[in-house]
Amino acid sequence: MAMEIRSGDVVRLKKQHPCGSDQWEVVRVGADIGIKCLKCQHRVLLKRPVFERRVKEFISRGK
């Protein structure tokens, strides 16, 4: 079953970003998931299955 992902969710990924942060905000939801690093504001677009594998936990949920 697919993970419920909403715009505005803040997630912790398994690996850190090169800037040192592991917290990301979901900014786009669809076949691809757009995420933004909360420390350096870098944006990345991931395929949904890749995103679901990399998520470690939800820190907060969006609306």
Backbone as XML, in Angstrom:
<?xml version="1.0"?>
<chain id="A" units="angstrom">
  <residue number="1" name="MET">
    <atom name="N" x="0.839" y="-1.184" z="0.000"/>
    <atom name="CA" x="0.000" y="0.000" z="0.000"/>
    <atom name="C" x="0.883" y="1.246" z="0.000"/>
  </residue>
  <residue number="2" name="ALA">
    <atom name="N" x="0.460" y="2.265" z="-0.708"/>
    <atom name="CA" x="1.248" y="3.487" z="-0.844"/>
    <atom name="C" x="1.232" y="4.308" z="0.448"/>
  </residue>
  <residue number="3" name="MET">
    <atom name="N" x="2.357" y="4.943" z="0.722"/>
    <atom name="CA" x="2.492" y="5.815" z="1.887"/>
    <atom name="C" x="1.691" y="7.093" z="1.636"/>
  </residue>
  <residue number="4" name="GLU">
    <atom name="N" x="1.009" y="7.588" z="2.662"/>
    <atom name="CA" x="0.258" y="8.837" z="2.516"/>
    <atom name="C" x="1.222" y="10.010" z="2.676"/>
  </residue>
  <residue number="5" name="ILE">
    <atom name="N" x="1.396" y="10.748" z="1.600"/>
    <atom name="CA" x="2.330" y="11.874" z="1.582"/>
    <atom name="C" x="1.543" y="13.124" z="1.227"/>
  </residue>
  <residue number="6" name="ARG">
    <atom name="N" x="1.720" y="14.180" z="2.023"/>
    <atom name="CA" x="1.017" y="15.441" z="1.787"/>
    <atom name="C" x="2.028" y="16.573" z="1.659"/>
  </residue>
  <residue number="7" name="SER">
    <atom name="N" x="1.658" y="17.579" z="0.909"/>
    <atom name="CA" x="2.483" y="18.771" z="0.805"/>
    <atom name="C" x="2.563" y="19.428" z="2.182"/>
  </residue>
  <residue number="8" name="GLY">
    <atom name="N" x="3.751" y="19.827" z="2.593"/>
    <atom name="CA" x="3.946" y="20.430" z="3.898"/>
    <atom name="C" x="4.486" y="19.471" z="4.943"/>
  </residue>
  <residue number="9" name="ASP">
    <atom name="N" x="4.501" y="18.154" z="4.641"/>
    <atom name="CA" x="5.088" y="17.181" z="5.559"/>
    <atom name="C" x="6.571" y="17.466" z="5.731"/>
  </residue>
  <residue number="10" name="VAL">
    <atom name="N" x="7.085" y="17.266" z="6.935"/>
    <atom name="CA" x="8.521" y="17.346" z="7.184"/>
    <atom name="C" x="8.978" y="15.938" z="7.532"/>
  </residue>
  <residue number="11" name="VAL">
    <atom name="N" x="9.967" y="15.450" z="6.770"/>
    <atom name="CA" x="10.438" y="14.076" z="6.938"/>
    <atom name="C" x="11.932" y="14.049" z="7.255"/>
  </residue>
  <residue number="12" name="ARG">
    <atom name="N" x="12.350" y="12.959" z="7.912"/>
    <atom name="CA" x="13.773" y="12.705" z="8.140"/>
    <atom name="C" x="14.145" y="11.568" z="7.197"/>
  </residue>
  <residue number="13" name="LEU">
    <atom name="N" x="15.184" y="11.780" z="6.392"/>
    <atom name="CA" x="15.645" y="10.748" z="5.473"/>
    <atom name="C" x="16.762" y="9.931" z="6.107"/>
  </residue>
  <residue number="14" name="LYS">
    <atom name="N" x="17.018" y="8.755" z="5.548"/>
    <atom name="CA" x="18.017" y="7.849" z="6.106"/>
    <atom name="C" x="19.424" y="8.423" z="6.007"/>
  </residue>
  <residue number="15" name="LYS">
    <atom name="N" x="19.724" y="9.117" z="4.909"/>
    <atom name="CA" x="21.059" y="9.686" z="4.725"/>
    <atom name="C" x="21.000" y="11.202" z="4.812"/>
  </residue>
  <residue number="16" name="GLN">
    <atom name="N" x="22.090" y="11.799" z="5.287"/>
    <atom name="CA" x="22.149" y="13.252" z="5.388"/>
    <atom name="C" x="22.457" y="13.873" z="4.031"/>
  </residue>
  <residue number="17" name="HIS">
    <atom name="N" x="22.001" y="15.103" z="3.857"/>
    <atom name="CA" x="22.354" y="15.923" z="2.704"/>
    <atom name="C" x="23.797" y="16.396" z="2.926"/>
  </residue>
  <residue number="18" name="PRO">
    <atom name="N" x="24.559" y="16.690" z="1.892"/>
    <atom name="CA" x="25.931" y="17.168" z="2.083"/>
    <atom name="C" x="26.053" y="18.402" z="2.987"/>
  </residue>
  <residue number="19" name="CYS">
    <atom name="N" x="25.000" y="19.192" z="3.123"/>
    <atom name="CA" x="25.047" y="20.368" z="3.999"/>
    <atom name="C" x="24.970" y="19.973" z="5.475"/>
  </residue>
  <residue number="20" name="GLY">
    <atom name="N" x="24.621" y="18.713" z="5.765"/>
    <atom name="CA" x="24.577" y="18.230" z="7.139"/>
    <atom name="C" x="23.179" y="18.002" z="7.685"/>
  </residue>
  <residue number="21" name="SER">
    <atom name="N" x="22.152" y="18.416" z="6.966"/>
    <atom name="CA" x="20.776" y="18.260" z="7.433"/>
    <atom name="C" x="20.184" y="16.950" z="6.924"/>
  </residue>
  <residue number="22" name="ASP">
    <atom name="N" x="19.272" y="16.373" z="7.710"/>
    <atom name="CA" x="18.545" y="15.189" z="7.254"/>
    <atom name="C" x="17.041" y="15.426" z="7.290"/>
  </residue>
  <residue number="23" name="GLN">
    <atom name="N" x="16.632" y="16.704" z="7.413"/>
    <atom name="CA" x="15.214" y="17.054" z="7.460"/>
    <atom name="C" x="14.816" y="17.768" z="6.177"/>
  </residue>
  <residue number="24" name="TRP">
    <atom name="N" x="13.714" y="17.308" z="5.598"/>
    <atom name="CA" x="13.237" y="17.817" z="4.317"/>
    <atom name="C" x="11.742" y="18.115" z="4.405"/>
  </residue>
  <residue number="25" name="GLU">
    <atom name="N" x="11.306" y="19.135" z="3.671"/>
    <atom name="CA" x="9.885" y="19.465" z="3.570"/>
    <atom name="C" x="9.373" y="19.041" z="2.202"/>
  </residue>
  <residue number="26" name="VAL">
    <atom name="N" x="8.217" y="18.388" z="2.170"/>
    <atom name="CA" x="7.595" y="17.978" z="0.911"/>
    <atom name="C" x="6.926" y="19.211" z="0.303"/>
  </residue>
  <residue number="27" name="VAL">
    <atom name="N" x="7.315" y="19.561" z="-0.930"/>
    <atom name="CA" x="6.758" y="20.739" z="-1.589"/>
    <atom name="C" x="5.921" y="20.387" z="-2.818"/>
  </residue>
  <residue number="28" name="ARG">
    <atom name="N" x="6.016" y="19.138" z="-3.293"/>
    <atom name="CA" x="5.246" y="18.721" z="-4.462"/>
    <atom name="C" x="4.899" y="17.245" z="-4.308"/>
  </residue>
  <residue number="29" name="VAL">
    <atom name="N" x="3.641" y="16.906" z="-4.601"/>
    <atom name="CA" x="3.195" y="15.521" z="-4.501"/>
    <atom name="C" x="2.568" y="15.121" z="-5.825"/>
  </residue>
  <residue number="30" name="GLY">
    <atom name="N" x="2.940" y="13.961" z="-6.311"/>
    <atom name="CA" x="2.414" y="13.428" z="-7.561"/>
    <atom name="C" x="3.132" y="12.123" z="-7.833"/>
  </residue>
  <residue number="31" name="ALA">
    <atom name="N" x="3.372" y="11.822" z="-9.116"/>
    <atom name="CA" x="4.165" y="10.635" z="-9.454"/>
    <atom name="C" x="5.587" y="10.830" z="-8.938"/>
  </residue>
  <residue number="32" name="ASP">
    <atom name="N" x="6.057" y="12.074" z="-8.963"/>
    <atom name="CA" x="7.345" y="12.446" z="-8.375"/>
    <atom name="C" x="7.068" y="13.245" z="-7.107"/>
  </residue>
  <residue number="33" name="ILE">
    <atom name="N" x="7.982" y="13.151" z="-6.154"/>
    <atom name="CA" x="7.857" y="13.895" z="-4.900"/>
    <atom name="C" x="8.950" y="14.956" z="-4.874"/>
  </residue>
  <residue number="34" name="GLY">
    <atom name="N" x="8.555" y="16.213" z="-4.728"/>
    <atom name="CA" x="9.515" y="17.306" z="-4.618"/>
    <atom name="C" x="9.771" y="17.585" z="-3.152"/>
  </residue>
  <residue number="35" name="ILE">
    <atom name="N" x="11.054" y="17.635" z="-2.778"/>
    <atom name="CA" x="11.417" y="17.921" z="-1.390"/>
    <atom name="C" x="12.424" y="19.054" z="-1.343"/>
  </residue>
  <residue number="36" name="LYS">
    <atom name="N" x="12.418" y="19.786" z="-0.214"/>
    <atom name="CA" x="13.311" y="20.930" z="-0.026"/>
    <atom name="C" x="14.059" y="20.750" z="1.282"/>
  </residue>
  <residue number="37" name="CYS">
    <atom name="N" x="15.391" y="20.882" z="1.247"/>
    <atom name="CA" x="16.211" y="20.781" z="2.452"/>
    <atom name="C" x="15.888" y="21.970" z="3.355"/>
  </residue>
  <residue number="38" name="LEU">
    <atom name="N" x="15.675" y="21.708" z="4.636"/>
    <atom name="CA" x="15.309" y="22.783" z="5.558"/>
    <atom name="C" x="16.501" y="23.633" z="5.986"/>
  </residue>
  <residue number="39" name="LYS">
    <atom name="N" x="17.732" y="23.169" z="5.741"/>
    <atom name="CA" x="18.909" y="23.936" z="6.124"/>
    <atom name="C" x="19.399" y="24.835" z="4.989"/>
  </residue>
  <residue number="40" name="CYS">
    <atom name="N" x="19.574" y="24.264" z="3.774"/>
    <atom name="CA" x="20.161" y="25.038" z="2.669"/>
    <atom name="C" x="19.158" y="25.393" z="1.570"/>
  </residue>
  <residue number="41" name="GLN">
    <atom name="N" x="17.904" y="24.931" z="1.700"/>
    <atom name="CA" x="16.821" y="25.220" z="0.748"/>
    <atom name="C" x="17.011" y="24.570" z="-0.622"/>
  </residue>
  <residue number="42" name="HIS">
    <atom name="N" x="17.916" y="23.586" z="-0.745"/>
    <atom name="CA" x="18.120" y="22.870" z="-2.006"/>
    <atom name="C" x="16.890" y="22.022" z="-2.303"/>
  </residue>
  <residue number="43" name="ARG">
    <atom name="N" x="16.447" y="22.011" z="-3.561"/>
    <atom name="CA" x="15.263" y="21.244" z="-3.950"/>
    <atom name="C" x="15.664" y="20.031" z="-4.779"/>
  </residue>
  <residue number="44" name="VAL">
    <atom name="N" x="14.979" y="18.911" z="-4.526"/>
    <atom name="CA" x="15.249" y="17.653" z="-5.214"/>
    <atom name="C" x="13.915" y="17.035" z="-5.614"/>
  </residue>
  <residue number="45" name="LEU">
    <atom name="N" x="13.880" y="16.391" z="-6.773"/>
    <atom name="CA" x="12.690" y="15.687" z="-7.248"/>
    <atom name="C" x="13.017" y="14.199" z="-7.284"/>
  </residue>
  <residue number="46" name="LEU">
    <atom name="N" x="12.242" y="13.401" z="-6.534"/>
    <atom name="CA" x="12.463" y="11.954" z="-6.454"/>
    <atom name="C" x="11.223" y="11.209" z="-6.934"/>
  </residue>
  <residue number="47" name="LYS">
    <atom name="N" x="11.446" y="10.065" z="-7.564"/>
    <atom name="CA" x="10.328" y="9.180" z="-7.903"/>
    <atom name="C" x="9.704" y="8.688" z="-6.600"/>
  </residue>
  <residue number="48" name="ARG">
    <atom name="N" x="8.401" y="8.468" z="-6.602"/>
    <atom name="CA" x="7.685" y="8.069" z="-5.382"/>
    <atom name="C" x="8.280" y="6.820" z="-4.715"/>
  </residue>
  <residue number="49" name="PRO">
    <atom name="N" x="8.580" y="5.734" z="-5.443"/>
    <atom name="CA" x="9.130" y="4.543" z="-4.763"/>
    <atom name="C" x="10.497" y="4.823" z="-4.109"/>
  </residue>
  <residue number="50" name="VAL">
    <atom name="N" x="11.315" y="5.649" z="-4.743"/>
    <atom name="CA" x="12.620" y="6.001" z="-4.179"/>
    <atom name="C" x="12.428" y="6.815" z="-2.900"/>
  </residue>
  <residue number="51" name="PHE">
    <atom name="N" x="11.512" y="7.786" z="-2.934"/>
    <atom name="CA" x="11.231" y="8.603" z="-1.760"/>
    <atom name="C" x="10.750" y="7.734" z="-0.595"/>
  </residue>
  <residue number="52" name="GLU">
    <atom name="N" x="9.824" y="6.811" z="-0.871"/>
    <atom name="CA" x="9.269" y="5.960" z="0.180"/>
    <atom name="C" x="10.339" y="5.076" z="0.815"/>
  </residue>
  <residue number="53" name="ARG">
    <atom name="N" x="11.320" y="4.618" z="0.041"/>
    <atom name="CA" x="12.416" y="3.817" z="0.593"/>
    <atom name="C" x="13.342" y="4.649" z="1.471"/>
  </residue>
  <residue number="54" name="ARG">
    <atom name="N" x="13.536" y="5.923" z="1.128"/>
    <atom name="CA" x="14.501" y="6.765" z="1.838"/>
    <atom name="C" x="13.964" y="7.417" z="3.104"/>
  </residue>
  <residue number="55" name="VAL">
    <atom name="N" x="12.646" y="7.455" z="3.272"/>
    <atom name="CA" x="12.061" y="8.098" z="4.458"/>
    <atom name="C" x="12.318" y="7.237" z="5.693"/>
  </residue>
  <residue number="56" name="LYS">
    <atom name="N" x="12.843" y="7.871" z="6.725"/>
    <atom name="CA" x="13.075" y="7.193" z="8.001"/>
    <atom name="C" x="11.900" y="7.430" z="8.935"/>
  </residue>
  <residue number="57" name="GLU">
    <atom name="N" x="11.433" y="8.701" z="9.018"/>
    <atom name="CA" x="10.290" y="9.029" z="9.874"/>
    <atom name="C" x="9.680" y="10.355" z="9.450"/>
  </residue>
  <residue number="58" name="PHE">
    <atom name="N" x="8.423" y="10.553" z="9.850"/>
    <atom name="CA" x="7.739" y="11.826" z="9.664"/>
    <atom name="C" x="7.935" y="12.648" z="10.924"/>
  </residue>
  <residue number="59" name="ILE">
    <atom name="N" x="8.439" y="13.878" z="10.791"/>
    <atom name="CA" x="8.645" y="14.756" z="11.929"/>
    <atom name="C" x="7.363" y="15.526" z="12.214"/>
  </residue>
  <residue number="60" name="SER">
    <atom name="N" x="6.753" y="16.066" z="11.167"/>
    <atom name="CA" x="5.454" y="16.718" z="11.314"/>
    <atom name="C" x="4.669" y="16.505" z="10.036"/>
  </residue>
  <residue number="61" name="ARG">
    <atom name="N" x="3.361" y="16.583" z="10.143"/>
    <atom name="CA" x="2.489" y="16.353" z="8.995"/>
    <atom name="C" x="1.905" y="17.669" z="8.516"/>
  </residue>
  <residue number="62" name="GLY">
    <atom name="N" x="1.785" y="17.811" z="7.182"/>
    <atom name="CA" x="1.170" y="18.993" z="6.585"/>
    <atom name="C" x="-0.329" y="18.898" z="6.630"/>
  </residue>
  <residue number="63" name="LYS">
    <atom name="N" x="-0.991" y="19.905" z="6.085"/>
    <atom name="CA" x="-2.463" y="19.940" z="6.075"/>
    <atom name="C" x="-3.032" y="18.963" z="5.101"/>
  </residue>
</chain>
